Amino acid sequence: MARNKYPEITVERILDVSQRLFLEKGYDNTTIQDIVDELGALTKGAVYHHFKSKEEVFDALCEKLF
C-alpha cells in the first residue's frame, strides 16, 4: 500500500468535512462513520490514523478556527 506523501492534505480534508457535518447535523449527531462516508476514498482506519476520536477531530477543528 502506498503511503500518502501529503498527510497534511488528508488532515485538512477530514477537518473540512467534519466542520460541515458538525454544522449540519450537530456534534452529537455526527459519527466518525458519517465523516468517512463523506470523504469517499478514505477508510475509517485512515481517519483514525490521524485522529484518535471524534473529540480529537473537534479539538483540532477548534484549534484551526480559533
Biopython code that builds the backbone (N, CA, C, O; Angstrom):
import numpy as np
from Bio.PDB.StructureBuilder import StructureBuilder

atoms = [
    (1, "MET", "N", (0.837, -1.176, 0.000)),
    (1, "MET", "CA", (0.000, 0.000, 0.000)),
    (1, "MET", "C", (0.883, 1.240, 0.000)),
    (1, "MET", "O", (1.835, 1.334, 0.775)),
    (2, "ALA", "N", (0.567, 2.177, -0.860)),
    (2, "ALA", "CA", (1.361, 3.398, -0.969)),
    (2, "ALA", "C", (1.078, 4.329, 0.208)),
    (2, "ALA", "O", (-0.049, 4.429, 0.692)),
    (3, "ARG", "N", (2.113, 4.992, 0.639)),
    (3, "ARG", "CA", (1.958, 5.958, 1.722)),
    (3, "ARG", "C", (1.592, 7.311, 1.131)),
    (3, "ARG", "O", (2.014, 7.673, 0.033)),
    (4, "ASN", "N", (0.804, 8.034, 1.888)),
    (4, "ASN", "CA", (0.395, 9.359, 1.482)),
    (4, "ASN", "C", (1.576, 10.317, 1.649)),
    (4, "ASN", "O", (2.114, 10.459, 2.747)),
    (5, "LYS", "N", (1.971, 10.964, 0.570)),
    (5, "LYS", "CA", (3.099, 11.900, 0.630)),
    (5, "LYS", "C", (2.728, 13.190, 1.338)),
    (5, "LYS", "O", (3.602, 13.905, 1.826)),
    (6, "TYR", "N", (1.433, 13.496, 1.397)),
    (6, "TYR", "CA", (0.981, 14.764, 1.950)),
    (6, "TYR", "C", (-0.104, 14.541, 3.011)),
    (6, "TYR", "O", (-1.275, 14.836, 2.767)),
    (7, "PRO", "N", (0.275, 14.026, 4.179)),
    (7, "PRO", "CA", (-0.737, 13.757, 5.213)),
    (7, "PRO", "C", (-1.464, 15.007, 5.680)),
    (7, "PRO", "O", (-2.596, 14.921, 6.155)),
    (8, "GLU", "N", (-0.831, 16.171, 5.552)),
    (8, "GLU", "CA", (-1.488, 17.412, 5.972)),
    (8, "GLU", "C", (-2.711, 17.712, 5.098)),
    (8, "GLU", "O", (-3.670, 18.328, 5.563)),
    (9, "ILE", "N", (-2.677, 17.283, 3.853)),
    (9, "ILE", "CA", (-3.837, 17.462, 2.971)),
    (9, "ILE", "C", (-4.981, 16.566, 3.430)),
    (9, "ILE", "O", (-6.140, 16.981, 3.432)),
    (10, "THR", "N", (-4.655, 15.346, 3.816)),
    (10, "THR", "CA", (-5.669, 14.430, 4.328)),
    (10, "THR", "C", (-6.292, 14.980, 5.600)),
    (10, "THR", "O", (-7.511, 14.927, 5.765)),
    (11, "VAL", "N", (-5.481, 15.501, 6.492)),
    (11, "VAL", "CA", (-5.982, 16.085, 7.732)),
    (11, "VAL", "C", (-6.914, 17.256, 7.419)),
    (11, "VAL", "O", (-7.972, 17.384, 8.035)),
    (12, "GLU", "N", (-6.539, 18.096, 6.484)),
    (12, "GLU", "CA", (-7.381, 19.234, 6.105)),
    (12, "GLU", "C", (-8.716, 18.773, 5.530)),
    (12, "GLU", "O", (-9.758, 19.361, 5.821)),
    (13, "ARG", "N", (-8.684, 17.731, 4.722)),
    (13, "ARG", "CA", (-9.932, 17.184, 4.163)),
    (13, "ARG", "C", (-10.834, 16.671, 5.275)),
    (13, "ARG", "O", (-12.040, 16.918, 5.267)),
    (14, "ILE", "N", (-10.255, 15.961, 6.223)),
    (14, "ILE", "CA", (-11.030, 15.436, 7.350)),
    (14, "ILE", "C", (-11.649, 16.582, 8.137)),
    (14, "ILE", "O", (-12.824, 16.526, 8.500)),
    (15, "LEU", "N", (-10.867, 17.615, 8.400)),
    (15, "LEU", "CA", (-11.371, 18.754, 9.167)),
    (15, "LEU", "C", (-12.450, 19.511, 8.402)),
    (15, "LEU", "O", (-13.435, 19.943, 9.000)),
    (16, "ASP", "N", (-12.286, 19.678, 7.105)),
    (16, "ASP", "CA", (-13.284, 20.387, 6.299)),
    (16, "ASP", "C", (-14.625, 19.646, 6.294)),
    (16, "ASP", "O", (-15.681, 20.248, 6.488)),
    (17, "VAL", "N", (-14.563, 18.343, 6.073)),
    (17, "VAL", "CA", (-15.786, 17.538, 6.069)),
    (17, "VAL", "C", (-16.415, 17.532, 7.458)),
    (17, "VAL", "O", (-17.633, 17.655, 7.593)),
    (18, "SER", "N", (-15.596, 17.390, 8.473)),
    (18, "SER", "CA", (-16.100, 17.371, 9.852)),
    (18, "SER", "C", (-16.781, 18.679, 10.207)),
    (18, "SER", "O", (-17.842, 18.673, 10.832)),
    (19, "GLN", "N", (-16.200, 19.780, 9.826)),
    (19, "GLN", "CA", (-16.787, 21.087, 10.111)),
    (19, "GLN", "C", (-18.176, 21.193, 9.487)),
    (19, "GLN", "O", (-19.130, 21.624, 10.136)),
    (20, "ARG", "N", (-18.275, 20.800, 8.240)),
    (20, "ARG", "CA", (-19.562, 20.875, 7.549)),
    (20, "ARG", "C", (-20.605, 19.994, 8.235)),
    (20, "ARG", "O", (-21.741, 20.417, 8.448)),
    (21, "LEU", "N", (-20.209, 18.760, 8.580)),
    (21, "LEU", "CA", (-21.146, 17.844, 9.228)),
    (21, "LEU", "C", (-21.528, 18.307, 10.628)),
    (21, "LEU", "O", (-22.689, 18.189, 11.018)),
    (22, "PHE", "N", (-20.581, 18.827, 11.382)),
    (22, "PHE", "CA", (-20.892, 19.324, 12.724)),
    (22, "PHE", "C", (-21.887, 20.487, 12.639)),
    (22, "PHE", "O", (-22.777, 20.607, 13.481)),
    (23, "LEU", "N", (-21.736, 21.336, 11.630)),
    (23, "LEU", "CA", (-22.660, 22.446, 11.463)),
    (23, "LEU", "C", (-24.040, 21.977, 10.990)),
    (23, "LEU", "O", (-25.062, 22.507, 11.428)),
    (24, "GLU", "N", (-24.067, 20.994, 10.107)),
    (24, "GLU", "CA", (-25.333, 20.499, 9.562)),
    (24, "GLU", "C", (-26.095, 19.623, 10.555)),
    (24, "GLU", "O", (-27.294, 19.808, 10.766)),
    (25, "LYS", "N", (-25.389, 18.666, 11.164)),
    (25, "LYS", "CA", (-26.044, 17.663, 11.994)),
    (25, "LYS", "C", (-25.855, 17.886, 13.486)),
    (25, "LYS", "O", (-26.584, 17.327, 14.306)),
    (26, "GLY", "N", (-24.874, 18.704, 13.831)),
    (26, "GLY", "CA", (-24.513, 18.869, 15.232)),
    (26, "GLY", "C", (-23.435, 17.868, 15.613)),
    (26, "GLY", "O", (-23.300, 16.811, 14.996)),
    (27, "TYR", "N", (-22.674, 18.215, 16.633)),
    (27, "TYR", "CA", (-21.571, 17.362, 17.068)),
    (27, "TYR", "C", (-22.079, 15.998, 17.531)),
    (27, "TYR", "O", (-21.552, 14.964, 17.121)),
    (28, "ASP", "N", (-23.103, 15.998, 18.384)),
    (28, "ASP", "CA", (-23.603, 14.742, 18.956)),
    (28, "ASP", "C", (-24.175, 13.797, 17.915)),
    (28, "ASP", "O", (-24.114, 12.580, 18.088)),
    (29, "ASN", "N", (-24.729, 14.335, 16.839)),
    (29, "ASN", "CA", (-25.365, 13.503, 15.819)),
    (29, "ASN", "C", (-24.441, 13.122, 14.671)),
    (29, "ASN", "O", (-24.860, 12.436, 13.738)),
    (30, "THR", "N", (-23.201, 13.555, 14.729)),
    (30, "THR", "CA", (-22.217, 13.208, 13.707)),
    (30, "THR", "C", (-21.329, 12.094, 14.241)),
    (30, "THR", "O", (-20.815, 12.179, 15.357)),
    (31, "THR", "N", (-21.153, 11.055, 13.443)),
    (31, "THR", "CA", (-20.284, 9.941, 13.831)),
    (31, "THR", "C", (-19.030, 9.929, 12.961)),
    (31, "THR", "O", (-18.975, 10.573, 11.913)),
    (32, "ILE", "N", (-18.048, 9.200, 13.408)),
    (32, "ILE", "CA", (-16.844, 9.019, 12.582)),
    (32, "ILE", "C", (-17.242, 8.379, 11.252)),
    (32, "ILE", "O", (-16.684, 8.722, 10.209)),
    (33, "GLN", "N", (-18.202, 7.453, 11.283)),
    (33, "GLN", "CA", (-18.643, 6.820, 10.041)),
    (33, "GLN", "C", (-19.260, 7.837, 9.091)),
    (33, "GLN", "O", (-19.076, 7.730, 7.879)),
    (34, "ASP", "N", (-19.986, 8.820, 9.612)),
    (34, "ASP", "CA", (-20.526, 9.886, 8.759)),
    (34, "ASP", "C", (-19.394, 10.629, 8.057)),
    (34, "ASP", "O", (-19.477, 10.927, 6.865)),
    (35, "ILE", "N", (-18.349, 10.921, 8.803)),
    (35, "ILE", "CA", (-17.192, 11.634, 8.248)),
    (35, "ILE", "C", (-16.534, 10.788, 7.160)),
    (35, "ILE", "O", (-16.216, 11.287, 6.081)),
    (36, "VAL", "N", (-16.334, 9.498, 7.455)),
    (36, "VAL", "CA", (-15.718, 8.588, 6.479)),
    (36, "VAL", "C", (-16.571, 8.510, 5.214)),
    (36, "VAL", "O", (-16.043, 8.549, 4.103)),
    (37, "ASP", "N", (-17.884, 8.401, 5.384)),
    (37, "ASP", "CA", (-18.773, 8.302, 4.228)),
    (37, "ASP", "C", (-18.672, 9.534, 3.324)),
    (37, "ASP", "O", (-18.729, 9.413, 2.100)),
    (38, "GLU", "N", (-18.523, 10.704, 3.918)),
    (38, "GLU", "CA", (-18.409, 11.940, 3.139)),
    (38, "GLU", "C", (-17.052, 12.084, 2.464)),
    (38, "GLU", "O", (-16.938, 12.749, 1.434)),
    (39, "LEU", "N", (-16.027, 11.468, 3.037)),
    (39, "LEU", "CA", (-14.679, 11.576, 2.467)),
    (39, "LEU", "C", (-14.520, 10.716, 1.222)),
    (39, "LEU", "O", (-13.682, 11.009, 0.370)),
    (40, "GLY", "N", (-15.308, 9.669, 1.108)),
    (40, "GLY", "CA", (-15.271, 8.843, -0.087)),
    (40, "GLY", "C", (-14.100, 7.891, -0.150)),
    (40, "GLY", "O", (-14.254, 6.712, 0.170)),
    (41, "ALA", "N", (-12.947, 8.357, -0.549)),
    (41, "ALA", "CA", (-11.805, 7.484, -0.813)),
    (41, "ALA", "C", (-11.057, 7.052, 0.453)),
    (41, "ALA", "O", (-10.222, 6.150, 0.385)),
    (42, "LEU", "N", (-11.328, 7.658, 1.578)),
    (42, "LEU", "CA", (-10.610, 7.311, 2.802)),
    (42, "LEU", "C", (-11.372, 6.270, 3.605)),
    (42, "LEU", "O", (-12.602, 6.220, 3.577)),
    (43, "THR", "N", (-10.627, 5.448, 4.316)),
    (43, "THR", "CA", (-11.230, 4.442, 5.183)),
    (43, "THR", "C", (-11.311, 4.965, 6.613)),
    (43, "THR", "O", (-10.711, 5.982, 6.960)),
    (44, "LYS", "N", (-12.065, 4.243, 7.427)),
    (44, "LYS", "CA", (-12.164, 4.606, 8.833)),
    (44, "LYS", "C", (-10.779, 4.513, 9.480)),
    (44, "LYS", "O", (-10.432, 5.328, 10.335)),
    (45, "GLY", "N", (-9.999, 3.524, 9.071)),
    (45, "GLY", "CA", (-8.639, 3.374, 9.587)),
    (45, "GLY", "C", (-7.762, 4.571, 9.273)),
    (45, "GLY", "O", (-6.927, 4.968, 10.086)),
    (46, "ALA", "N", (-7.951, 5.144, 8.096)),
    (46, "ALA", "CA", (-7.174, 6.329, 7.712)),
    (46, "ALA", "C", (-7.527, 7.510, 8.601)),
    (46, "ALA", "O", (-6.648, 8.272, 9.005)),
    (47, "VAL", "N", (-8.817, 7.666, 8.909)),
    (47, "VAL", "CA", (-9.229, 8.751, 9.796)),
    (47, "VAL", "C", (-8.637, 8.532, 11.183)),
    (47, "VAL", "O", (-8.097, 9.457, 11.789)),
    (48, "TYR", "N", (-8.742, 7.300, 11.684)),
    (48, "TYR", "CA", (-8.196, 7.000, 13.000)),
    (48, "TYR", "C", (-6.665, 7.067, 13.045)),
    (48, "TYR", "O", (-6.079, 7.198, 14.120)),
    (49, "HIS", "N", (-6.031, 6.976, 11.893)),
    (49, "HIS", "CA", (-4.576, 7.157, 11.838)),
    (49, "HIS", "C", (-4.197, 8.591, 12.222)),
    (49, "HIS", "O", (-3.171, 8.828, 12.860)),
    (50, "HIS", "N", (-5.034, 9.525, 11.827)),
    (50, "HIS", "CA", (-4.763, 10.940, 12.081)),
    (50, "HIS", "C", (-5.403, 11.452, 13.367)),
    (50, "HIS", "O", (-4.861, 12.348, 14.014)),
    (51, "PHE", "N", (-6.551, 10.889, 13.742)),
    (51, "PHE", "CA", (-7.285, 11.333, 14.928)),
    (51, "PHE", "C", (-7.768, 10.116, 15.707)),
    (51, "PHE", "O", (-8.301, 9.169, 15.129)),
    (52, "LYS", "N", (-7.577, 10.149, 17.024)),
    (52, "LYS", "CA", (-7.949, 9.002, 17.857)),
    (52, "LYS", "C", (-9.440, 8.927, 18.137)),
    (52, "LYS", "O", (-9.954, 7.859, 18.470)),
    (53, "SER", "N", (-10.138, 10.042, 18.007)),
    (53, "SER", "CA", (-11.564, 10.066, 18.337)),
    (53, "SER", "C", (-12.232, 11.261, 17.671)),
    (53, "SER", "O", (-11.572, 12.148, 17.130)),
    (54, "LYS", "N", (-13.556, 11.257, 17.726)),
    (54, "LYS", "CA", (-14.321, 12.399, 17.212)),
    (54, "LYS", "C", (-13.991, 13.636, 18.032)),
    (54, "LYS", "O", (-13.920, 14.740, 17.492)),
    (55, "GLU", "N", (-13.790, 13.460, 19.316)),
    (55, "GLU", "CA", (-13.426, 14.587, 20.176)),
    (55, "GLU", "C", (-12.106, 15.209, 19.736)),
    (55, "GLU", "O", (-11.961, 16.431, 19.753)),
    (56, "GLU", "N", (-11.154, 14.386, 19.346)),
    (56, "GLU", "CA", (-9.868, 14.900, 18.875)),
    (56, "GLU", "C", (-10.033, 15.647, 17.544)),
    (56, "GLU", "O", (-9.355, 16.646, 17.306)),
    (57, "VAL", "N", (-10.918, 15.171, 16.696)),
    (57, "VAL", "CA", (-11.221, 15.885, 15.447)),
    (57, "VAL", "C", (-11.792, 17.260, 15.788)),
    (57, "VAL", "O", (-11.377, 18.270, 15.219)),
    (58, "PHE", "N", (-12.738, 17.290, 16.713)),
    (58, "PHE", "CA", (-13.367, 18.543, 17.115)),
    (58, "PHE", "C", (-12.346, 19.506, 17.716)),
    (58, "PHE", "O", (-12.352, 20.697, 17.405)),
    (59, "ASP", "N", (-11.468, 18.987, 18.576)),
    (59, "ASP", "CA", (-10.434, 19.828, 19.186)),
    (59, "ASP", "C", (-9.510, 20.426, 18.125)),
    (59, "ASP", "O", (-9.161, 21.605, 18.191)),
    (60, "ALA", "N", (-9.116, 19.608, 17.148)),
    (60, "ALA", "CA", (-8.246, 20.101, 16.076)),
    (60, "ALA", "C", (-8.966, 21.132, 15.231)),
    (60, "ALA", "O", (-8.357, 22.104, 14.784)),
    (61, "LEU", "N", (-10.243, 20.933, 15.009)),
    (61, "LEU", "CA", (-11.033, 21.887, 14.250)),
    (61, "LEU", "C", (-11.140, 23.220, 14.989)),
    (61, "LEU", "O", (-11.003, 24.284, 14.385)),
    (62, "CYS", "N", (-11.384, 23.155, 16.286)),
    (62, "CYS", "CA", (-11.450, 24.379, 17.096)),
    (62, "CYS", "C", (-10.122, 25.104, 17.087)),
    (62, "CYS", "O", (-10.082, 26.330, 16.989)),
    (63, "GLU", "N", (-9.045, 24.363, 17.189)),
    (63, "GLU", "CA", (-7.700, 24.957, 17.167)),
    (63, "GLU", "C", (-7.442, 25.650, 15.826)),
    (63, "GLU", "O", (-6.865, 26.736, 15.777)),
    (64, "LYS", "N", (-7.872, 25.015, 14.760)),
    (64, "LYS", "CA", (-7.701, 25.577, 13.412)),
    (64, "LYS", "C", (-8.509, 26.877, 13.258)),
    (64, "LYS", "O", (-8.020, 27.857, 12.696)),
    (65, "LEU", "N", (-9.735, 26.870, 13.758)),
    (65, "LEU", "CA", (-10.625, 28.002, 13.569)),
    (65, "LEU", "C", (-10.314, 29.173, 14.501)),
    (65, "LEU", "O", (-10.509, 30.333, 14.137)),
    (66, "PHE", "N", (-9.834, 28.865, 15.693)),
    (66, "PHE", "CA", (-9.605, 29.922, 16.670)),
    (66, "PHE", "C", (-8.145, 30.033, 16.969)),
    (66, "PHE", "O", (-7.742, 30.872, 17.774)),
]
sb = StructureBuilder()
sb.init_structure("model")
sb.init_model(0)
sb.init_chain("A")
sb.init_seg("    ")
for serial, (resi, resn, name, xyz) in enumerate(atoms, 1):
    if name == "N":
        sb.init_residue(resn, " ", resi, " ")
    sb.init_atom(name, np.array(xyz, "f"), 0.0, 1.0, " ", f" {name:<3s}", serial, name[0])
structure = sb.get_structure()
